[in-house]
Amino acid sequence: MVGRTVVDPCRLYGVRGGWAEAAPQACGNGHPLRRNAMVGSVPCGQHGHYRSCRCCTCGHEIIWPTLDEACRTPH
């Protein structure tokens, strides 16, 4: 099932020289994303771009930070 999941952008962890976001571990359908994902960005007319991760097995897309009503979400 193709779908879309939004994740919490507020989870940061320390790395050498700064901070990083935790990458999604699995898509909404449970497929592991470690080696099976396309990472990219989604354009938004209000805020620039959002980060995205698409599962290569089923097409489920994870977008973060949370999209709001002012955003032009892709279809």
N, C-alpha and C positions, 0 to 999 in steps of 0.2 A: 504494500500500500504506500503510495507516494503521499507525503504530507510535509508539514513544516512545524518545527519546534523552536521556541524562543528560550534562551538560557539566561541566567543571571550574570550580568557583566561585572558585578562588584566583587568577584572572587579573584584576588590577585595573590601571587606568591613571589617571594624574593628570589632573584637570580643574580649571578655575578654581574655587578654593574647596573642593577635596576630592578624592574618589576616585569612580570609576565602574567598573561591570563592562562588559566587552565584550558587545555583543548578538550573538546567533547570526546568522550571515550567510546560512545556508541550512538547510533542513530535512534530515532523514536521507535524503530521496529526491532531494536536489539542487536543489529549488526555491528561488530567492532569496527572502529574507524581508524585505528592505528596506521594501517597501510592501505586502507580501502576508502579513501576520501579525496575529494577535490576541495581545496580551500580557496576562497575568493572573497569578493565584496559585492554588495548589493547597493545600487545607487538610490539615493533619497533626495527629493527636491528640497527638503527642509534642513537636513543635517549632514549632507555630504554622502558618506557611505557607511554601511554596516558590514560587519564581518559575517562570512557565511561558510558553511561546511556541508557538502553534499555527499551522501553515501553512494558509492559506485555500484553497490549491490541492488538497492531498491529505489534510489532517487530521492529519499527523504532529505529535506534541507533543514539545517539548523541555522538560525539567524540571531545575532546578538550585537548590540544591546536591544532591549525590547522595542519593537516598532510601535509608534503611537498613531493616532488618527490623522495627524498632519502629514504623515509619511506617504509617499507613493510606493506602495508595496508591489513587487513584481507578481505577475500571474503566469 
